[in-house]
Amino acid sequence: MDKKFNPGDTAFLVESNRIIRKVRILKFGGGFYTIRFADSDGGIKVKEHRLFSTKEEAEESLPRKKTARSNWP
């Protein structure tokens, strides 16, 4: 399996389809990346599709809801 990130790389994670957090890649194994959050001591394992190389890529992946106000001039 090809991996997109290497240990020590910085990436961005989208949480709950609304929050973008900066993370550091610790290791890759079994199809999962072990990551550590930049703003805390916490860490988790995630699949590659949840990680993005830049903050802009992560922002583009966020769902866009169309509301009545979005059509206002």
Backbone as a chain_set.jsonl record, in Angstrom:
{"seq": "MDKKFNPGDTAFLVESNRIIRKVRILKFGGGFYTIRFADSDGGIKVKEHRLFSTKEEAEESLPRKKTARSNWP", "coords": {"N": [[0.852, -1.185, 0.0], [0.641, 2.135, -0.947], [1.839, 4.998, 0.709], [0.87, 8.263, 1.7], [1.942, 10.084, 3.47], [4.819, 10.557, 5.585], [6.534, 9.516, 8.619], [6.867, 12.193, 10.905], [5.998, 14.151, 9.199], [3.817, 16.989, 8.633], [0.318, 17.359, 8.771], [-3.199, 17.893, 8.033], [-6.262, 17.449, 9.688], [-9.696, 16.756, 9.352], [-12.239, 17.192, 11.567], [-15.37, 16.008, 12.601], [-16.644, 17.046, 10.337], [-16.321, 19.835, 10.393], [-14.271, 21.058, 11.879], [-10.889, 21.898, 11.57], [-7.804, 20.487, 12.233], [-4.363, 20.746, 13.013], [-1.896, 18.27, 12.645], [0.682, 15.886, 13.537], [2.425, 13.344, 11.893], [3.044, 10.202, 13.219], [3.464, 7.394, 12.794], [2.954, 4.746, 10.328], [0.885, 2.031, 9.681], [-0.756, -1.032, 8.918], [-2.694, 0.137, 7.304], [-3.457, 2.407, 8.625], [-2.748, 5.663, 9.957], [-0.874, 6.775, 12.68], [-1.354, 9.531, 14.606], [-0.454, 12.7, 16.124], [-1.912, 15.365, 17.812], [-1.274, 18.803, 17.165], [-1.967, 20.817, 18.911], [-2.357, 19.688, 21.384], [-1.627, 16.962, 23.697], [-2.781, 14.703, 22.792], [-3.554, 11.837, 20.701], [-4.445, 9.829, 17.836], [-5.5, 7.041, 15.725], [-5.944, 7.107, 12.273], [-7.497, 6.715, 9.015], [-6.056, 7.218, 5.751], [-7.641, 8.851, 4.042], [-8.738, 10.804, 5.637], [-6.853, 12.699, 6.11], [-5.052, 15.633, 5.1], [-2.774, 17.445, 2.991], [-2.465, 20.224, 3.041], [-3.891, 23.122, 4.691], [-5.736, 24.431, 3.11], [-6.614, 22.444, 1.308], [-7.976, 20.826, 3.119], [-10.013, 22.586, 3.93], [-11.445, 22.794, 1.535], [-12.638, 20.318, 1.438], [-14.671, 20.407, 3.253], [-18.18, 20.186, 3.904], [-20.563, 22.135, 2.127], [-23.267, 23.937, 3.035], [-26.314, 24.953, 1.671], [-28.141, 27.732, 2.335], [-31.013, 29.822, 3.071], [-30.062, 32.369, 3.494], [-27.686, 32.373, 2.074], [-28.214, 33.207, -0.463], [-28.595, 35.897, -0.386], [-27.931, 39.28, -1.394]], "CA": [[0.0, 0.0, 0.0], [1.392, 3.386, -1.004], [1.436, 5.955, 1.743], [0.931, 9.657, 1.292], [2.713, 10.833, 4.462], [5.894, 9.856, 6.274], [6.682, 9.955, 10.013], [7.442, 13.518, 11.053], [5.286, 15.104, 8.338], [2.682, 17.728, 9.173], [-0.887, 17.203, 7.961], [-4.395, 18.512, 8.602], [-7.349, 16.499, 9.896], [-11.024, 17.35, 9.48], [-13.021, 16.539, 12.616], [-16.814, 16.265, 12.639], [-16.993, 17.825, 9.144], [-16.367, 21.28, 10.638], [-13.078, 21.558, 12.563], [-9.619, 21.489, 10.96], [-6.737, 20.484, 13.242], [-3.014, 20.433, 12.555], [-1.394, 17.056, 13.291], [2.003, 15.378, 13.139], [2.381, 11.911, 11.617], [4.001, 9.439, 14.025], [3.822, 6.169, 12.079], [1.96, 4.168, 9.444], [0.853, 0.572, 9.739], [-2.064, -1.653, 8.819], [-3.632, 1.021, 6.627], [-3.786, 3.53, 9.493], [-1.701, 6.565, 10.425], [-0.935, 7.214, 14.071], [-1.082, 10.965, 14.569], [-0.494, 13.456, 17.375], [-2.438, 16.708, 17.589], [-0.288, 19.857, 17.411], [-2.417, 21.695, 19.988], [-2.522, 18.948, 22.64], [-0.809, 15.752, 23.757], [-3.595, 13.576, 22.34], [-3.284, 11.242, 19.411], [-5.368, 8.781, 17.408], [-5.201, 6.39, 14.459], [-6.927, 7.461, 11.251], [-7.207, 6.296, 7.647], [-5.434, 8.264, 4.941], [-8.6, 9.771, 3.417], [-9.093, 11.862, 6.589], [-5.71, 13.605, 6.237], [-4.797, 16.508, 3.964], [-1.431, 18.03, 3.001], [-2.526, 21.652, 3.369], [-5.13, 23.575, 5.32], [-6.647, 24.781, 2.028], [-7.225, 21.189, 0.851], [-8.924, 20.402, 4.154], [-11.162, 23.491, 3.863], [-12.218, 22.451, 0.342], [-13.367, 19.072, 1.668], [-15.791, 20.64, 4.156], [-19.461, 20.296, 3.198], [-21.129, 23.476, 2.002], [-24.72, 23.908, 3.126], [-26.985, 26.083, 1.047], [-29.197, 28.243, 3.201], [-31.749, 30.949, 2.503], [-29.198, 33.55, 3.585], [-26.571, 32.322, 1.127], [-28.626, 33.854, -1.702], [-28.732, 37.338, -0.181], [-26.888, 40.063, -2.083]], "C": [[0.892, 1.24, 0.0], [0.9, 4.327, 0.086], [1.726, 7.366, 1.279], [1.831, 10.487, 2.202], [3.772, 9.936, 5.084], [5.962, 10.329, 7.72], [7.415, 11.294, 10.091], [6.766, 14.575, 10.203], [4.172, 15.803, 9.103], [1.516, 17.553, 8.218], [-2.04, 17.915, 8.671], [-5.524, 17.49, 8.596], [-8.659, 17.26, 10.018], [-11.802, 16.53, 10.499], [-14.479, 16.955, 12.506], [-17.294, 17.135, 11.476], [-17.058, 19.33, 9.386], [-15.11, 21.857, 11.254], [-11.833, 21.009, 11.868], [-8.533, 21.596, 12.015], [-5.418, 20.08, 12.597], [-2.51, 19.234, 13.345], [0.005, 16.73, 12.795], [1.889, 13.866, 12.972], [3.455, 11.219, 12.457], [4.438, 8.163, 13.328], [2.665, 5.706, 11.215], [2.035, 2.66, 9.571], [-0.565, 0.047, 9.66], [-3.117, -0.777, 8.169], [-4.044, 2.234, 7.444], [-2.544, 4.352, 9.813], [-1.933, 6.836, 11.903], [-0.493, 8.664, 14.062], [-1.111, 11.556, 15.967], [-0.955, 14.864, 17.036], [-1.388, 17.745, 17.979], [-0.662, 20.72, 18.618], [-2.671, 20.982, 21.315], [-1.615, 17.728, 22.611], [-1.548, 14.529, 23.245], [-3.178, 13.074, 20.976], [-4.288, 10.149, 19.116], [-4.819, 8.11, 16.163], [-6.317, 6.725, 13.487], [-6.506, 6.886, 9.901], [-6.744, 7.503, 6.84], [-6.433, 9.269, 4.38], [-9.042, 10.901, 4.351], [-7.999, 12.912, 6.739], [-5.482, 14.381, 4.948], [-3.43, 17.157, 4.119], [-1.419, 19.492, 3.417], [-3.872, 21.989, 4.006], [-6.173, 23.91, 4.25], [-7.349, 23.546, 1.477], [-8.28, 20.71, 1.845], [-10.174, 21.271, 4.117], [-12.045, 23.169, 2.667], [-13.054, 21.194, 0.548], [-14.584, 19.248, 2.581], [-17.089, 20.751, 3.372], [-19.968, 21.736, 3.209], [-22.644, 23.345, 2.027], [-25.293, 25.149, 2.463], [-28.146, 26.488, 1.942], [-29.901, 29.398, 2.504], [-30.884, 32.202, 2.511], [-28.065, 33.543, 2.573], [-26.93, 32.97, -0.201], [-28.792, 35.357, -1.562], [-27.62, 38.082, -0.883], [-25.85, 40.592, -1.121]], "O": [[1.783, 1.378, 0.838], [-0.298, 4.432, 0.346], [2.695, 7.625, 0.565], [2.417, 11.477, 1.765], [3.636, 8.713, 5.105], [5.5, 11.428, 8.028], [8.438, 11.502, 9.438], [6.936, 15.769, 10.45], [3.651, 15.28, 10.088], [1.692, 17.593, 7.0], [-1.875, 18.464, 9.761], [-5.714, 16.76, 7.623], [-8.731, 18.283, 10.7], [-12.001, 15.328, 10.323], [-14.778, 18.136, 12.336], [-18.259, 17.885, 11.626], [-17.769, 20.036, 8.672], [-14.897, 23.065, 11.158], [-11.733, 19.809, 11.61], [-8.351, 22.65, 12.623], [-5.368, 19.189, 11.749], [-2.67, 19.177, 14.564], [0.45, 17.237, 11.765], [1.316, 13.188, 13.825], [4.626, 11.597, 12.417], [5.631, 7.866, 13.265], [1.543, 6.196, 11.341], [3.121, 2.08, 9.568], [-1.476, 0.613, 10.265], [-4.307, -0.927, 8.448], [-4.893, 3.012, 7.008], [-1.439, 3.82, 9.925], [-3.06, 7.097, 12.325], [0.59, 8.997, 13.581], [-1.712, 10.991, 16.881], [-0.457, 15.483, 16.096], [-0.699, 17.596, 18.988], [0.212, 21.287, 19.273], [-3.147, 21.599, 22.268], [-0.918, 17.485, 21.625], [-1.0, 13.427, 23.26], [-2.538, 13.783, 20.199], [-4.911, 9.603, 20.026], [-3.809, 8.54, 15.606], [-7.496, 6.638, 13.83], [-5.33, 6.606, 9.666], [-7.007, 8.651, 7.199], [-6.095, 10.446, 4.253], [-9.661, 11.862, 3.895], [-8.197, 13.913, 7.427], [-5.688, 13.864, 3.85], [-2.974, 17.395, 5.237], [-0.48, 19.951, 4.067], [-4.847, 21.249, 3.879], [-7.367, 23.694, 4.464], [-8.548, 23.589, 1.204], [-9.348, 20.243, 1.45], [-11.284, 20.758, 4.258], [-13.269, 23.259, 2.765], [-14.081, 21.026, -0.11], [-15.426, 18.356, 2.676], [-17.11, 21.343, 2.293], [-19.81, 22.454, 4.196], [-23.236, 22.719, 1.148], [-24.809, 26.261, 2.676], [-29.018, 25.679, 2.26], [-29.441, 29.889, 1.473], [-30.984, 33.019, 1.595], [-27.531, 34.603, 2.244], [-26.037, 33.259, -0.998], [-29.104, 36.029, -2.545], [-26.495, 37.591, -0.967], [-24.908, 41.267, -1.538]]}, "num_chains": 1, "name": "protein.A"}
